Amino acid sequence: MYIELRDVKKSFGDKQVLKGISFTAYGGKAFGLLGRNGAGKTTTIRILMNVFSANSGEILFDGKAIDYKKVQFGYLPEERGLYPKKKIGEQLVYFAELKGMKHNDAVRAVDYWLGRLEMSEYKNKRLDVLSKGNQQKIQLVTALAHDPHIIILDEPFSGLDPVNAALLKDIIKEEIRKGKIVLFSSHQMNYIEEFCDSIAIINKGEIAISGELHDIKRSYPRNRLTVSSEQKQDIEKAFGESAMITENGEIMIKMKSADEKKDVMKILTENYDIDGIKVFEPSLNDIFVEYAGE
């Protein structure tokens, strides 16, 4: 299954927030929706979830106009949206029922997810007694308990320690393997890079770049090598202005053309003790800065 946005536009009064957003996210894969604060990500997500409508454009599910009575969404917001003074189990069941689940099914689903997230002992406690990270895990239950087709995760790792982050990673990977459409919105580029096959970067209400992350990286000139070696100073001296030592201690060698790659690699491996050598590809952080900047 897949969901597609086609030329979605949205204005609030005289301000045009979205100027024609188009992208497609597929089941069994994760999609990263990126952009700076105010770029239009939240508006796009709200239109996608039918919180409010677009001025124009289409939202399609499997090629047809989306039927919100049949297509279920699970949403993990960046800001907490649960009741701090209410018992956790009761409100989780309540939210699952709001999503269309029968009471007994909702209870079973909530119990399962509390167990899966190692939170069963808190079922009858109030939300406000939990840490920020554990509140995040409880919020996640509201996004998953009703078994949605599309899961939208807005800064999902915020407030999680490394152990809980690893647990959440496992759960997200499980949902992807089930064929769910998983959409990430985050400024933590390392997580996006780990999970997402495809991305779209929004800048000032427009798609600045979109596509398969692997293809985007390979579209950059492949005329730079990164080299790991204990002889970095010797290599830098030998290659002169075309080489520099980077912040992480590797050597970056820039060639006039990618065609020189094999010859340069041969010189390096025959004359120096090389621990590693590869063609430089920009990180997602590099790409984000380039396309989301002014």
C-alpha positions in Angstrom: 0.0 0.0 0.0 1.0 3.6 -0.4 -0.1 7.1 0.3 0.4 10.0 -2.1 0.2 13.7 -1.8 -0.3 15.6 -5.1 0.3 19.3 -5.3 -1.2 20.0 -1.9 -1.6 23.8 -1.2 -2.7 25.5 2.0 -3.1 29.2 3.0 -4.1 30.8 6.3 -5.5 34.2 5.4 -3.0 35.9 3.1 -0.1 33.6 4.1 0.5 30.6 1.8 2.0 27.9 4.0 2.1 25.1 1.5 2.9 25.9 -2.2 2.3 22.5 -3.8 3.6 19.5 -1.7 3.9 16.2 -3.5 5.4 12.9 -2.3 4.7 9.2 -2.0 5.3 7.0 1.0 5.1 3.2 0.7 4.2 0.4 3.0 7.1 -1.7 4.4 9.4 1.4 4.3 10.0 4.5 6.4 9.7 7.9 4.9 11.4 11.0 6.3 9.5 14.4 6.1 12.1 17.0 7.0 12.4 20.7 7.3 13.2 23.6 9.6 10.7 24.9 12.1 8.0 26.8 10.2 8.8 25.1 6.9 5.3 23.5 6.6 5.9 20.0 8.1 3.2 20.2 10.7 0.7 21.7 8.3 1.4 18.8 5.9 0.9 16.2 8.6 -2.4 17.8 9.8 -3.8 17.8 6.2 -2.6 14.2 5.7 -4.5 13.2 8.9 -7.6 15.2 7.9 -7.3 17.5 10.9 -8.1 20.3 8.4 -8.4 20.4 4.7 -6.1 21.7 2.0 -7.1 24.5 -0.3 -6.3 22.3 -3.3 -4.5 19.1 -4.2 -5.2 15.4 -3.6 -4.4 12.8 -1.1 -4.5 9.3 -2.5 -4.4 5.9 -0.8 -3.4 3.0 -3.2 -4.2 5.3 -6.1 -7.7 6.3 -5.0 -9.0 9.3 -3.0 -8.4 8.4 0.6 -11.4 7.3 2.7 -10.7 8.4 6.2 -13.4 6.0 7.5 -11.4 3.1 6.4 -7.7 4.2 6.6 -6.5 4.3 10.1 -3.7 6.6 11.3 -1.5 6.3 14.4 0.1 9.6 15.5 2.9 10.2 18.0 3.1 14.0 18.5 6.1 15.8 19.6 4.1 17.4 22.4 2.3 15.1 24.9 -1.4 14.9 24.4 -2.6 12.7 27.3 -4.3 13.5 30.6 -1.7 13.8 33.4 -4.2 13.2 36.3 -6.0 10.1 34.8 -5.0 6.5 35.2 -2.9 5.3 32.3 -4.7 2.2 31.4 -8.2 3.8 31.4 -7.2 6.6 29.1 -5.3 4.3 26.7 -8.4 2.1 26.4 -10.5 5.2 25.9 -8.4 6.5 23.0 -8.3 3.0 21.4 -12.1 3.0 21.5 -12.2 6.4 19.9 -10.2 4.9 17.0 -13.1 2.4 16.5 -12.0 -0.6 18.7 -14.5 -2.6 20.8 -13.9 -2.4 24.5 -12.5 -5.9 25.0 -10.2 -5.6 22.0 -9.0 -2.3 23.2 -8.2 -3.7 26.7 -6.2 -6.6 25.1 -4.3 -4.3 22.8 -3.4 -1.9 25.5 -2.2 -4.7 27.8 -0.1 -6.1 25.0 1.6 -2.8 24.2 2.1 -1.9 27.8 3.9 -5.2 28.2 5.8 -4.8 24.9 7.1 -1.4 26.1 7.8 -2.7 29.6 5.2 -0.4 31.2 2.6 -2.9 32.6 3.4 -2.0 36.2 2.2 1.6 35.5 -1.3 0.7 34.1 -3.2 1.9 37.2 -0.9 4.9 37.9 -1.4 8.5 36.8 0.6 9.7 33.9 2.1 12.6 35.8 4.1 10.3 38.1 6.2 9.1 35.1 9.4 10.4 33.7 9.4 12.3 30.4 10.8 9.2 28.6 8.1 6.9 30.0 5.4 9.3 29.1 6.7 9.2 25.6 6.3 5.4 25.7 2.7 5.7 26.9 2.0 8.2 24.2 3.3 5.6 21.7 0.7 3.1 22.8 -2.1 5.5 21.6 -0.4 5.5 18.2 -0.1 1.7 17.9 -2.9 0.0 19.9 -5.6 0.3 17.1 -3.2 -1.3 14.5 -3.2 1.6 12.1 -2.3 1.5 8.4 -0.1 4.6 8.6 2.1 5.6 11.6 3.3 9.1 11.9 6.1 9.7 14.4 7.0 13.3 15.2 10.4 13.4 17.1 9.8 9.9 18.4 13.1 9.6 20.3 12.8 12.8 22.2 13.4 12.2 25.9 14.4 8.5 25.6 17.5 7.1 27.1 19.6 4.8 25.0 17.9 1.6 26.3 14.4 2.9 25.6 15.6 4.3 22.3 16.8 0.8 21.3 13.4 -0.7 22.4 11.6 1.9 20.2 13.8 1.1 17.3 12.9 -2.6 17.5 9.2 -1.8 17.6 9.4 0.6 14.6 11.3 -2.0 12.6 8.6 -4.6 13.5 5.9 -2.3 12.2 7.8 -1.7 9.0 8.2 -5.4 8.5 4.4 -5.7 8.9 4.0 -3.5 5.8 2.9 -0.4 7.6 3.6 3.1 6.1 5.9 4.8 8.7 6.4 8.5 8.3 9.1 10.2 10.4 9.4 13.9 11.2 12.5 14.7 13.1 15.5 17.0 13.4 17.6 14.0 14.7 19.2 13.2 11.3 21.0 10.1 12.6 17.6 8.3 13.2 16.2 9.4 9.9 19.3 8.1 8.1 19.1 4.8 10.0 15.4 4.1 9.2 14.3 6.0 6.1 14.6 4.7 2.5 13.1 7.9 1.1 13.0 11.6 2.2 11.4 14.9 1.3 12.8 18.2 2.6 10.4 21.0 2.8 11.7 24.6 2.6 9.3 27.5 2.8 6.3 25.4 1.9 7.9 23.7 -1.1 9.6 20.4 -1.7 13.3 21.4 -2.0 14.4 17.8 -2.7 12.8 14.3 -2.5 13.6 10.7 -3.5 15.5 7.7 -2.4 18.2 8.7 0.1 20.7 6.4 -1.5 20.1 8.0 -4.9 20.3 11.5 -3.5 23.7 10.8 -1.9 25.0 9.2 -5.1 23.9 12.3 -7.1 26.7 14.3 -5.5 30.1 14.4 -7.3 32.1 11.3 -6.5 35.5 13.0 -6.7 36.4 12.9 -3.0 37.9 10.1 -1.0 38.0 9.7 2.8 41.0 7.9 4.2 41.7 6.5 7.6 45.4 6.1 8.4 47.9 6.7 11.2 50.1 8.4 8.6 47.6 11.2 8.0 50.1 14.0 8.2 52.4 12.3 5.7 49.5 11.8 3.3 48.3 15.4 3.7 51.8 16.6 3.0 52.2 14.4 -0.1 48.8 15.4 -1.7 49.2 19.1 -0.9 46.2 21.4 -1.3 44.0 18.6 -2.5 44.1 16.9 0.9 42.9 18.0 4.4 42.4 16.4 7.7 38.8 16.5 8.8 37.3 17.1 12.3 36.9 13.3 12.8 40.5 12.6 12.0 40.1 11.3 8.5 41.8 12.6 5.4 39.7 14.1 2.7 41.3 14.0 -0.8 39.6 15.9 -3.6 40.4 14.8 -7.1 39.9 16.7 -10.3 37.7 13.9 -11.6 36.1 10.7 -10.3 38.0 8.9 -13.0 41.2 9.3 -10.9 39.7 7.3 -8.1 41.5 4.0 -8.8 44.9 5.5 -9.4 44.7 7.6 -6.2 43.6 4.5 -4.2 46.5 2.5 -5.7 49.0 5.2 -4.7 47.6 5.3 -1.1 47.5 1.6 -0.5 51.0 1.0 -2.0 52.8 3.8 -0.1 51.0 4.2 3.2 49.5 2.1 6.0 45.8 2.5 5.2 43.1 1.4 7.7 40.1 2.4 5.4 39.3 4.2 2.2 36.0 5.0 0.6 34.3 7.5 -1.7 32.9 10.4 0.2 29.1 10.7 0.4 27.4 13.6 2.2 25.6 12.8 5.4 21.9 13.5 5.6 22.8 16.4 7.9 24.9 17.9 5.1 22.0 17.5 2.6 19.6 19.0 5.1 21.7 22.0 5.7 22.1 22.5 1.9 18.4 22.3 1.0 16.7 23.5 4.2 18.8 26.6 4.5 18.1 30.1 3.2 
